[in-house]
Amino acid sequence: MKSALISHRIQNLLMRRFEARVMENVYRGDYVECMVAHALGHDWQLTWINGWNWAVWDIEHRTGVRVEVKQSSARQSWDRAAEAPDRQAIARFDIAPRTGYWLKNGGDWIPFQSPSRPADVYVFAWHGERRREFADQSDPAQWRFFVVAESELPCLQKTIGLQVLKRSYSSCRIGELPDAIATAFPNQLEIGAKPPD
């Protein structure tokens, strides 16, 4: 009983990281992945739900469509001024091609013949509120999302800037994500072979 109580208290302490109006980068990434998965609905699942913590994509559809979620924000946890600097010009998202991936069982490394991106669709999440009194990164309504098919990303490029995304793609709100992904990757049943578990 005592161990269960300690475990419960630790879990409650950890949850406070996600209750902060401005989260640290590492925890914010987990939060945004969960937010996107929830918005997409029951046919989608976070890859780590069943223990695949090292997957190179974040969310997978029951048909095998793979989504990678990247996020950034204007206001950071270390900002002290009432209004954070304008970080739109410097905000960048990792899109580096990978050399392979570990299978779900953790036993086998599957190399790619050449570096590639194993996700079918990328969701780039941007939280643009700079003002301390209004910023709340736990509020899905404050986020904007850019949904891009992997095939549209520049080959071999390692990052993509927010300004490029704004010029090239329309943003959507959280409730519009399912339609945006269906538009970016319309042939859900004709995807390539799903990697084995």
BELQUI-V816940 format. One record per pair of residues at least 4 apart in sequence whose C-alpha atoms are under 8 Angstrom apart, sorted by the first residue. I is the first residue (numbers start at 1). GAP is how many residues later the second one is. D is the distance in Angstrom with one decimal. If there is no record, write none. Layout:
I	GAP	D
I	GAP	D
//
This chain:
1	4	6.3
2	4	6.3
3	4	6.1
4	4	6.1
5	4	6.3
6	4	6.2
7	4	6.2
8	4	6.3
9	4	6.3
10	4	6.2
11	4	6.2
12	4	6.8
13	4	7.7
14	4	7.8
15	4	6.7
16	4	6.6
17	6	6.7
17	7	7.8
17	10	7.0
18	5	6.6
18	9	6.9
18	10	7.3
18	13	7.0
18	120	7.2
19	4	8.0
19	119	6.9
20	116	7.8
20	117	7.9
20	118	7.5
21	114	6.4
21	115	4.3
21	116	5.5
21	117	6.3
22	53	7.1
22	54	6.6
22	55	5.6
22	113	6.9
22	114	6.1
22	115	5.7
22	116	7.9
23	4	6.5
23	5	5.4
23	53	7.3
23	54	5.9
23	114	6.9
24	4	5.9
24	52	7.1
24	53	5.5
25	4	6.3
25	47	7.8
25	51	7.7
25	52	7.9
26	4	7.0
27	4	6.3
28	4	6.1
28	109	7.9
29	4	6.3
29	41	7.4
29	42	6.4
30	4	6.4
31	4	6.2
31	107	7.7
32	4	6.1
32	37	7.8
32	39	7.2
32	93	7.7
33	4	6.2
33	13	7.7
33	25	7.0
33	26	7.8
33	36	6.2
34	4	6.0
34	12	7.4
35	4	6.2
35	105	7.2
36	4	6.2
36	33	7.9
36	138	7.4
36	141	7.8
37	4	6.6
37	7	6.4
37	8	6.5
37	9	6.5
37	22	6.6
38	4	7.7
39	135	6.5
39	136	6.5
39	138	6.9
39	139	7.3
40	4	6.4
40	137	6.7
40	138	5.3
43	18	5.7
43	19	5.6
44	15	6.5
44	16	5.5
44	17	4.3
44	18	6.2
45	4	7.2
45	14	5.4
45	15	5.4
45	16	6.5
45	17	7.9
46	12	5.8
46	13	4.4
46	14	6.4
47	4	7.5
47	5	5.7
47	6	7.0
47	8	6.6
47	10	7.3
47	11	5.5
47	12	5.4
47	13	6.5
48	4	4.5
48	5	4.6
48	6	7.7
48	7	7.5
48	10	7.7
51	53	7.6
52	52	5.2
52	53	7.6
54	48	7.0
54	50	7.9
55	46	7.0
55	47	6.9
55	48	7.7
55	49	7.3
56	12	7.8
56	45	6.4
56	62	7.1
56	63	7.7
57	9	6.3
57	10	5.9
57	11	4.7
57	12	7.7
57	61	7.1
57	62	5.7
58	8	7.5
58	9	5.9
58	10	5.1
58	11	6.4
59	7	6.0
59	8	5.1
59	9	6.6
59	10	8.0
60	4	5.9
60	5	5.7
60	6	4.6
60	7	6.1
61	4	5.1
61	5	6.5
63	125	6.8
63	126	6.4
64	127	7.4
64	130	5.6
65	54	7.7
65	55	6.2
65	56	8.0
65	123	6.4
65	126	6.8
66	52	7.6
66	53	4.8
66	54	5.2
66	55	6.5
67	52	5.4
67	53	6.0
67	54	4.9
67	55	5.7
67	56	7.1
68	51	5.8
68	52	7.9
68	53	6.4
68	54	4.8
68	55	6.2
69	53	5.9
69	54	4.8
69	55	6.1
69	56	7.4
70	23	6.3
70	24	7.2
70	52	7.4
70	53	6.2
70	54	4.9
70	55	6.1
71	22	7.1
71	53	5.7
71	54	4.5
71	55	5.9
72	19	6.9
72	20	7.7
72	21	7.5
72	53	6.4
72	54	5.3
72	55	6.5
73	14	8.0
73	18	7.8
73	53	5.5
73	54	4.4
73	55	5.8
73	56	7.8
74	10	7.0
74	11	7.4
74	12	6.5
74	13	5.4
74	14	6.9
74	52	7.9
74	53	6.1
74	54	4.9
74	55	6.2
74	56	5.5
75	4	6.7
75	9	5.6
75	10	7.7
75	52	7.9
75	53	7.4
75	54	6.7
75	55	5.1
75	56	7.6
75	57	7.8
75	60	7.5
76	8	7.8
79	5	6.1
80	4	7.6
81	51	7.7
82	49	5.8
82	50	5.2
82	51	7.4
83	47	5.4
83	48	4.4
83	49	6.1
84	46	5.0
84	47	6.4
84	48	7.6
85	45	7.2
86	44	7.3
87	4	5.9
88	40	7.9
88	74	6.4
88	75	6.8
89	72	7.6
89	73	7.0
89	74	6.3
90	71	7.1
90	72	7.6
91	70	5.8
91	71	5.5
91	72	7.9
92	67	6.2
92	68	5.5
92	69	4.2
92	70	5.9
93	31	7.4
93	66	5.3
93	67	5.3
93	68	6.3
93	69	7.6
94	64	6.1
94	65	4.6
94	66	6.8
95	22	7.8
95	62	6.9
95	63	5.1
95	64	5.0
95	65	6.8
96	21	7.4
96	60	6.8
96	61	6.1
96	62	3.8
96	63	6.3
97	18	5.2
97	19	4.4
97	20	4.8
97	59	6.2
97	60	7.6
97	61	6.9
98	14	7.9
98	17	5.1
98	18	5.4
98	19	5.9
98	20	7.7
99	12	5.9
99	13	5.5
99	14	7.9
99	15	6.7
99	16	4.7
99	17	6.7
100	9	6.9
100	10	5.3
100	11	4.0
100	12	5.0
100	15	7.5
100	16	7.9
101	8	5.7
101	9	5.3
101	10	6.5
102	4	5.8
102	5	7.3
102	6	5.8
102	7	4.5
102	8	6.1
103	4	6.7
103	5	5.6
103	6	6.4
103	7	7.1
103	92	7.9
103	93	7.1
103	94	6.0
104	92	8.0
104	93	5.1
105	92	6.8
112	4	7.0
115	41	7.7
116	40	7.7
117	33	7.2
119	31	6.7
120	29	6.1
120	30	5.3
120	31	7.7
120	65	7.4
121	26	7.0
121	27	5.8
121	28	4.4
121	29	5.2
121	60	7.2
121	63	7.2
121	64	6.9
122	25	5.8
122	26	5.2
122	27	6.2
122	28	6.3
123	22	6.4
123	23	5.7
123	24	4.7
123	25	6.5
124	21	5.5
124	22	5.0
124	23	6.4
125	18	6.5
125	19	5.8
125	20	4.5
125	21	6.5
126	17	5.7
126	18	5.3
126	19	6.3
127	10	6.9
127	15	6.3
127	16	4.8
127	17	6.5
128	14	7.7
128	15	7.3
129	5	7.1
129	6	5.3
129	13	7.4
130	4	7.9
130	5	6.5
131	4	5.9
135	7	8.0
136	6	7.2
137	5	6.9
137	6	7.6
139	4	7.5
140	34	6.3
141	32	6.9
141	33	6.7
143	30	6.8
143	31	7.2
144	27	5.9
144	28	5.7
144	29	5.4
144	30	7.2
145	26	5.2
145	27	5.2
145	28	6.2
145	29	7.2
145	32	7.6
146	19	7.0
146	23	6.6
146	24	6.6
146	25	4.8
146	26	6.5
147	22	7.8
147	24	7.6
147	30	7.8
147	33	6.3
147	34	6.4
147	37	6.8
148	4	6.7
148	5	7.4
148	21	7.9
148	33	8.0
148	36	6.1
149	4	7.2
149	35	5.3
149	36	6.2
153	4	8.0
160	4	7.0
160	5	7.6
161	4	6.5
162	4	6.2
163	4	6.2
164	4	6.1
165	4	5.5
166	4	6.7
166	5	7.4
172	4	5.9
172	5	6.8
172	8	7.5
173	4	6.8
176	4	6.2
177	4	6.1
178	4	6.2
179	4	6.1
180	4	6.1
181	4	6.0
181	5	7.8
182	4	5.0
182	6	7.8
187	4	6.7
//
